[in-house]
C-alpha cells in the first residue's frame, strides 16, 4: 500500500514596524518591559490561525487567545517576570501540561497577584520549564500546602515549542 505523507506548510515572515510597535507597547503595558533601542527584524512563526510566535534579539513571545506570553527558549524576558522554583518531582508533570501544584513549589520570592503571568524554573539547574498564570497571590502560597496554584500555559515540549524548533529559528 502506498503511504500518504502530509506536510504542513509553516508560515514565517517579518512583521511591519506598526505591528512591532503594537507588540512592544503591549509588553510594556503587561510586563513593564521597555526597550532602549528601536526593534527591527521581528520574525513571526504562525502556529495556526489564532496563535503565533514572534522572535527577535530582544524578545520571544507567544500570542495566543489575546494573551502575550514569554516564550521559553533563550529569552531575556524570562528574568523580567515573577518566577517560582519547583522541585525535581514536578518537572515531568509540568512538562506534560499539568498545572503547578503547591507541594512542588520550593521557592517563591517575587511578588505577584492572582492572574499574573509567572515563569516556572526547576531547582537543580535553574532552567525555565514553563509559563503559567497565577491562581493565587504569592502571599497566599505561604498559607497553602495543597492544590493547584498556577495554570500551565506554555511548557517545554508543547506545540509552541515544537513549532518553533521545526521553524529553524532556534538555530539562528
Backbone as JSON, one array per atom type, in Angstrom:
{
  "sequence": "XXXXXXXXXXXXXXXXXXXXXXXXXXXXXXXXXXXXXXXXXXXXXXXXXXXXXXXXXXXXXXXXXXXXXXXXXXXXXXXXXXXXXXXXXXXXXXXXXXXXXXXXXXXXXXXXXXXXXXXXXXXXXXXXXXXXXXXXXXXXXXXXXXXXXXXXXXXXXXXXXXXXXXXXXXXX",
  "N": [[0.84, -1.19, 0.0], [0.52, 2.22, -0.8], [1.96, 4.86, 1.08], [0.71, 7.81, 2.64], [1.92, 10.99, 2.95], [1.6, 13.84, 4.78], [2.41, 17.14, 4.6], [2.69, 19.95, 6.45], [2.45, 23.33, 5.72], [4.4, 25.8, 6.98], [4.12, 29.13, 7.98], [6.42, 31.71, 7.89], [7.45, 34.92, 8.54], [8.45, 38.43, 8.29], [7.34, 41.08, 10.42], [5.52, 44.2, 10.23], [6.62, 47.62, 10.98], [4.65, 48.99, 12.42], [3.23, 46.89, 13.57], [5.25, 45.81, 15.17], [5.6, 47.96, 16.94], [3.13, 47.89, 18.19], [3.26, 45.42, 19.55], [5.49, 45.9, 21.26], [4.43, 47.93, 22.84], [2.35, 46.53, 24.11], [3.9, 44.69, 25.57], [5.17, 46.43, 27.31], [2.93, 47.47, 28.68], [1.83, 45.1, 29.82], [3.97, 43.77, 31.14], [5.72, 45.66, 32.06], [8.02, 46.09, 30.56], [10.4, 47.77, 28.79], [12.09, 48.95, 25.88], [15.32, 49.98, 24.99], [16.47, 50.43, 22.49], [15.38, 50.87, 19.07], [13.31, 48.41, 17.8], [13.82, 46.02, 15.35], [13.34, 43.82, 12.54], [11.59, 41.56, 13.3], [10.62, 38.32, 13.4], [7.94, 36.17, 12.56], [6.33, 33.19, 13.43], [3.73, 31.42, 12.33], [1.57, 29.53, 14.19], [-1.01, 28.56, 14.09], [-4.25, 29.67, 12.88], [-4.93, 31.41, 14.99], [-2.8, 31.67, 16.71], [0.56, 32.68, 17.34], [4.17, 32.91, 17.16], [6.5, 35.31, 17.98], [9.68, 36.56, 17.24], [12.76, 38.07, 18.07], [15.92, 39.76, 18.65], [15.51, 40.92, 21.14], [13.23, 39.92, 22.38], [11.14, 37.01, 22.76], [8.07, 35.86, 22.06], [4.79, 34.46, 22.63], [1.72, 34.79, 21.08], [-1.45, 34.22, 21.96], [-4.88, 33.57, 22.05], [-5.48, 36.31, 22.65], [-3.63, 36.75, 24.64], [-0.33, 37.62, 25.63], [2.57, 35.9, 25.95], [5.72, 35.19, 27.45], [8.13, 33.39, 25.56], [9.72, 30.23, 26.02], [12.32, 29.59, 25.08], [15.62, 30.56, 25.28], [15.34, 33.37, 26.22], [15.47, 36.71, 27.08], [13.39, 38.01, 28.41], [12.37, 36.32, 30.37], [13.64, 36.69, 32.78], [12.55, 38.99, 33.65], [10.02, 38.77, 34.64], [7.86, 37.66, 37.36], [8.89, 34.72, 39.21], [8.7, 31.26, 40.09], [10.13, 28.47, 41.82], [10.44, 25.04, 41.25], [10.47, 21.65, 42.54], [12.37, 18.65, 41.62], [10.59, 16.52, 41.23], [8.33, 17.68, 40.19], [8.8, 18.35, 37.58], [8.34, 16.52, 35.35], [5.43, 16.15, 35.3], [4.69, 18.89, 34.87], [5.94, 19.45, 32.42], [4.35, 17.95, 30.86], [2.09, 19.28, 30.67], [0.6, 19.67, 32.98], [-0.97, 21.53, 35.65], [0.63, 23.72, 38.04], [1.29, 22.54, 41.16], [0.88, 23.26, 44.64], [2.5, 21.7, 46.52], [4.82, 21.11, 45.0], [6.29, 23.42, 44.77], [9.22, 24.99, 45.69], [10.4, 27.43, 46.15], [9.57, 30.86, 46.24], [10.0, 33.99, 45.74], [9.42, 36.37, 44.47], [7.03, 39.03, 44.1], [3.66, 38.62, 43.21], [0.37, 38.76, 41.81], [-2.89, 37.19, 41.84], [-3.72, 36.01, 38.66], [-1.51, 37.07, 37.37], [1.2, 36.6, 35.05], [3.58, 34.04, 35.28], [6.91, 32.77, 35.52], [8.21, 29.47, 35.5], [10.67, 27.73, 37.1], [13.1, 25.13, 37.25], [14.59, 23.47, 40.06], [17.22, 22.26, 40.27], [19.05, 22.89, 38.05], [18.26, 25.42, 37.38], [16.78, 25.97, 35.09], [14.31, 27.36, 32.93], [11.11, 26.02, 32.7], [8.43, 26.3, 32.21], [5.59, 28.49, 31.58], [3.12, 30.19, 33.33], [-0.16, 31.04, 34.65], [-0.94, 32.74, 37.52], [-3.04, 31.5, 40.05], [-3.48, 32.27, 42.6], [-2.24, 34.84, 44.83], [1.28, 35.44, 45.55], [1.64, 35.85, 48.29], [-0.34, 34.31, 49.42], [0.57, 31.76, 49.01], [2.17, 30.92, 51.14], [0.33, 30.23, 53.02], [-0.89, 28.06, 52.1], [-0.92, 24.57, 51.43], [-1.56, 22.68, 49.64], [-3.06, 21.74, 46.47], [-3.87, 23.19, 43.21], [-2.03, 25.92, 42.01], [-1.01, 27.47, 39.97], [-1.88, 27.89, 36.64], [-0.86, 26.08, 33.89], [0.41, 27.4, 30.97], [2.25, 27.37, 28.89], [4.85, 25.22, 28.01], [7.97, 23.37, 28.07], [8.29, 21.4, 25.26], [5.66, 21.58, 24.4], [3.11, 22.41, 21.89], [3.82, 24.92, 20.86], [6.55, 25.06, 21.42], [7.47, 22.89, 19.89], [6.73, 23.74, 17.3], [8.28, 26.06, 17.04], [10.88, 24.96, 17.15], [10.76, 23.36, 14.84], [10.66, 25.36, 12.96], [13.19, 26.28, 12.43], [14.23, 28.61, 13.41], [15.32, 28.44, 15.92], [17.93, 27.77, 15.7], [19.26, 29.93, 14.79]],
  "CA": [[0.0, 0.0, 0.0], [1.28, 3.47, -0.76], [1.7, 5.67, 2.28], [0.43, 9.21, 2.38], [2.63, 11.89, 3.84], [1.03, 15.18, 4.75], [3.36, 18.13, 5.07], [2.03, 21.22, 6.76], [3.27, 24.48, 5.34], [4.53, 26.74, 8.08], [4.37, 30.49, 7.51], [7.38, 32.51, 8.65], [7.58, 36.2, 7.85], [8.76, 39.61, 9.11], [6.17, 41.92, 10.63], [5.7, 45.63, 9.94], [7.01, 48.49, 12.09], [3.47, 49.29, 13.24], [2.94, 45.68, 14.36], [6.31, 45.75, 16.19], [5.26, 48.97, 17.94], [1.96, 47.39, 18.94], [3.74, 44.36, 20.45], [6.32, 46.47, 22.32], [3.52, 48.64, 23.76], [1.69, 45.51, 24.93], [4.89, 44.16, 26.51], [5.35, 47.45, 28.34], [1.7, 47.51, 29.48], [1.61, 43.85, 30.56], [5.11, 43.3, 31.93], [6.59, 46.81, 32.36], [9.28, 45.91, 29.85], [10.6, 48.75, 27.73], [13.29, 48.66, 25.09], [16.12, 51.18, 24.75], [16.71, 50.57, 21.05], [14.29, 50.55, 18.15], [13.32, 46.99, 17.47], [13.64, 45.75, 13.92], [13.51, 42.44, 12.12], [10.86, 40.59, 14.12], [10.09, 37.21, 12.59], [6.75, 35.53, 13.11], [6.01, 31.83, 13.04], [2.31, 31.16, 12.56], [1.29, 28.19, 14.69], [-2.29, 28.31, 13.44], [-4.93, 30.93, 12.57], [-5.1, 32.27, 16.16], [-1.62, 31.66, 17.57], [1.83, 32.91, 16.66], [5.38, 33.14, 17.94], [7.26, 36.43, 17.43], [11.05, 36.39, 17.69], [13.83, 39.0, 17.69], [17.02, 39.73, 19.63], [15.09, 41.48, 22.42], [12.17, 39.13, 23.0], [10.48, 35.89, 22.09], [6.75, 35.81, 22.68], [3.67, 33.72, 22.04], [0.44, 35.48, 21.18], [-2.5, 33.21, 21.91], [-6.13, 33.98, 22.7], [-5.31, 37.68, 23.13], [-2.59, 36.8, 25.68], [1.05, 37.61, 25.18], [3.36, 35.15, 26.92], [7.13, 34.98, 27.09], [8.46, 32.07, 25.04], [10.71, 29.63, 26.91], [13.64, 29.35, 24.5], [16.66, 31.59, 25.23], [14.56, 34.6, 26.19], [15.81, 37.64, 28.17], [12.17, 38.41, 29.12], [12.05, 35.41, 31.47], [14.18, 37.24, 34.02], [11.84, 40.23, 33.95], [8.7, 38.5, 35.21], [7.97, 36.88, 38.59], [9.14, 33.3, 39.0], [8.68, 30.31, 41.2], [11.05, 27.36, 41.6], [9.79, 23.76, 41.6], [11.39, 20.53, 42.78], [12.58, 17.72, 40.51], [9.41, 15.68, 41.04], [7.28, 18.43, 39.49], [9.19, 18.64, 36.2], [7.66, 15.67, 34.36], [4.01, 16.54, 35.11], [4.59, 20.24, 34.3], [6.32, 19.36, 31.01], [3.29, 17.21, 30.18], [0.95, 20.19, 30.62], [-0.13, 19.77, 34.26], [-0.88, 22.76, 36.43], [1.65, 23.7, 39.09], [0.65, 22.27, 42.44], [1.59, 23.88, 45.77], [3.58, 20.9, 47.12], [6.01, 21.08, 44.17], [6.99, 24.71, 44.8], [10.23, 25.06, 46.76], [10.81, 28.81, 46.39], [8.79, 31.92, 45.58], [10.41, 35.24, 46.38], [8.89, 37.52, 43.74], [5.64, 39.39, 44.33], [2.73, 38.52, 42.1], [-1.04, 38.7, 42.17], [-3.69, 36.23, 41.08], [-3.89, 36.47, 37.29], [-0.23, 37.45, 36.77], [1.97, 35.59, 34.31], [4.7, 33.62, 36.12], [7.81, 31.78, 34.93], [8.46, 28.33, 36.38], [12.06, 27.33, 36.96], [13.38, 23.92, 38.02], [15.5, 23.75, 41.16], [18.59, 21.74, 40.18], [19.88, 23.61, 37.09], [17.74, 26.77, 37.18], [16.21, 26.11, 33.74], [12.88, 27.68, 32.85], [10.42, 24.89, 32.1], [7.03, 26.6, 31.88], [4.99, 29.8, 31.84], [1.78, 29.95, 33.82], [-0.98, 32.15, 35.17], [-1.16, 32.53, 38.95], [-4.42, 31.4, 40.52], [-3.48, 32.98, 43.87], [-1.08, 35.72, 45.01], [2.4, 34.77, 46.22], [1.45, 35.94, 49.74], [-1.23, 33.22, 49.82], [1.28, 30.48, 48.91], [2.66, 30.54, 52.46], [-0.8, 29.73, 53.82], [-1.47, 26.94, 51.36], [0.01, 23.45, 51.32], [-2.02, 21.74, 48.62], [-3.9, 22.26, 45.4], [-3.33, 23.84, 42.01], [-1.83, 27.34, 42.28], [-0.67, 28.14, 38.72], [-2.32, 27.21, 35.43], [0.22, 25.93, 32.92], [0.02, 27.94, 29.67], [3.29, 27.07, 27.89], [5.88, 24.41, 28.66], [8.93, 22.73, 27.17], [7.72, 20.24, 24.57], [4.29, 21.79, 23.93], [3.01, 22.64, 20.45], [4.58, 26.12, 20.52], [7.95, 24.65, 21.49], [7.74, 22.04, 18.72], [6.62, 24.55, 16.07], [9.46, 26.92, 17.0], [12.03, 24.11, 16.78], [10.58, 22.96, 13.44], [10.8, 26.54, 12.08], [14.6, 26.55, 12.15], [14.67, 29.85, 14.05], [16.03, 28.15, 17.17], [19.36, 27.58, 15.41], [19.81, 31.19, 14.25]],
  "C": [[0.88, 1.24, 0.0], [0.96, 4.24, 0.52], [1.52, 7.13, 1.87], [1.16, 10.04, 3.42], [2.03, 13.28, 3.67], [2.05, 16.13, 5.35], [2.62, 19.44, 5.26], [2.97, 22.36, 6.4], [3.24, 25.5, 6.48], [4.82, 28.12, 7.49], [5.33, 31.17, 8.46], [7.58, 33.79, 7.86], [7.99, 37.29, 8.83], [7.5, 40.44, 9.26], [6.54, 43.39, 10.43], [6.12, 46.4, 11.19], [5.81, 48.77, 13.01], [3.09, 48.08, 14.11], [3.99, 45.49, 15.47], [6.0, 46.74, 17.3], [4.09, 48.53, 18.81], [2.4, 46.33, 19.96], [4.57, 44.96, 21.58], [5.49, 47.28, 23.31], [2.82, 47.64, 24.67], [2.66, 44.92, 25.96], [5.15, 45.15, 27.64], [4.13, 47.49, 29.26], [1.55, 46.28, 30.37], [2.72, 43.52, 31.54], [6.06, 44.41, 32.35], [7.98, 46.64, 31.75], [9.35, 46.96, 28.74], [11.94, 48.47, 27.08], [14.0, 49.96, 24.77], [16.29, 51.46, 23.27], [15.44, 50.3, 20.27], [14.4, 49.09, 17.77], [12.98, 46.82, 16.0], [13.72, 44.25, 13.71], [12.89, 41.42, 13.08], [10.25, 39.56, 13.19], [8.92, 36.58, 13.33], [6.64, 34.12, 12.55], [4.54, 31.64, 13.35], [2.13, 29.71, 13.0], [-0.02, 27.69, 14.1], [-2.96, 29.66, 13.24], [-4.99, 31.91, 13.75], [-3.86, 32.41, 17.02], [-0.35, 31.88, 16.76], [2.95, 33.06, 17.66], [6.12, 34.27, 17.24], [8.64, 36.42, 18.08], [11.94, 37.5, 17.17], [14.92, 38.91, 18.75], [16.58, 40.14, 21.03], [13.99, 40.69, 23.13], [11.78, 37.96, 22.12], [9.15, 35.74, 22.81], [5.83, 34.86, 21.93], [2.46, 34.63, 22.17], [-0.64, 34.44, 20.94], [-3.73, 33.71, 22.65], [-6.02, 35.36, 23.36], [-4.38, 37.8, 24.34], [-1.24, 36.9, 25.0], [1.87, 36.99, 26.29], [4.82, 35.13, 26.49], [7.32, 33.55, 26.59], [9.64, 31.53, 25.84], [12.13, 29.53, 26.36], [14.52, 30.59, 24.53], [16.06, 33.0, 25.19], [14.92, 35.52, 27.36], [14.59, 38.1, 28.98], [11.9, 37.56, 30.36], [12.57, 35.92, 32.81], [13.46, 38.5, 34.48], [10.47, 40.01, 34.6], [8.87, 37.68, 36.49], [8.2, 35.4, 38.3], [8.94, 32.53, 40.29], [9.64, 29.18, 40.82], [10.36, 26.09, 42.08], [10.85, 22.67, 41.79], [11.42, 19.58, 41.59], [11.35, 16.87, 40.21], [8.29, 16.36, 40.26], [7.56, 18.57, 38.0], [8.4, 17.82, 35.19], [6.19, 16.03, 34.2], [3.85, 17.92, 34.47], [4.9, 20.2, 32.81], [5.41, 18.41, 30.22], [2.01, 18.04, 30.15], [0.19, 20.36, 31.92], [0.03, 21.15, 34.89], [0.18, 22.6, 37.51], [0.93, 23.59, 40.42], [1.51, 22.84, 43.57], [2.7, 23.0, 46.34], [4.88, 20.87, 46.3], [6.84, 22.36, 44.21], [7.94, 24.75, 45.99], [10.66, 26.49, 47.08], [9.92, 29.76, 45.6], [9.08, 33.23, 46.29], [9.79, 36.47, 45.73], [7.42, 37.78, 44.11], [4.83, 39.2, 43.06], [1.32, 38.4, 42.65], [-1.71, 37.58, 41.4], [-3.92, 36.82, 39.7], [-2.59, 36.88, 36.61], [0.41, 36.27, 36.05], [3.26, 35.33, 35.07], [5.59, 32.67, 35.32], [8.07, 30.69, 35.98], [9.85, 27.8, 36.06], [12.27, 26.05, 37.78], [14.55, 24.18, 38.95], [16.97, 23.39, 40.88], [19.5, 22.57, 39.27], [19.4, 25.04, 36.84], [17.17, 27.02, 35.8], [14.73, 26.47, 33.84], [12.18, 26.55, 32.11], [8.98, 25.19, 31.7], [6.7, 28.06, 32.16], [3.56, 29.52, 32.27], [1.09, 31.21, 34.29], [-1.32, 31.83, 36.62], [-2.65, 32.49, 39.28], [-4.6, 32.1, 41.86], [-2.23, 33.87, 43.93], [0.03, 34.97, 45.73], [2.25, 34.8, 47.73], [0.55, 34.81, 50.27], [-0.55, 31.85, 49.75], [1.77, 30.0, 50.26], [1.57, 29.93, 53.34], [-1.49, 28.54, 53.17], [-0.46, 25.81, 51.29], [-0.46, 22.4, 50.32], [-2.82, 22.46, 47.55], [-3.13, 22.91, 44.27], [-3.22, 25.34, 42.28], [-1.45, 28.15, 41.03], [-1.15, 27.29, 37.55], [-1.18, 27.23, 34.42], [-0.27, 26.4, 31.54], [0.98, 27.57, 28.54], [4.4, 26.32, 28.6], [6.79, 23.79, 27.62], [8.27, 21.48, 26.58], [6.29, 20.43, 24.09], [4.28, 22.13, 22.43], [3.75, 23.9, 20.01], [6.07, 25.8, 20.45], [8.32, 23.85, 20.23], [7.71, 22.85, 17.43], [7.83, 25.46, 15.93], [10.7, 26.12, 16.58], [11.95, 23.68, 15.32], [10.82, 24.13, 12.48], [12.24, 26.8, 11.68], [15.11, 27.83, 12.8], [15.45, 29.6, 15.34], [17.52, 27.98, 16.94], [20.03, 28.86, 14.91], [20.23, 32.12, 15.35]]
}
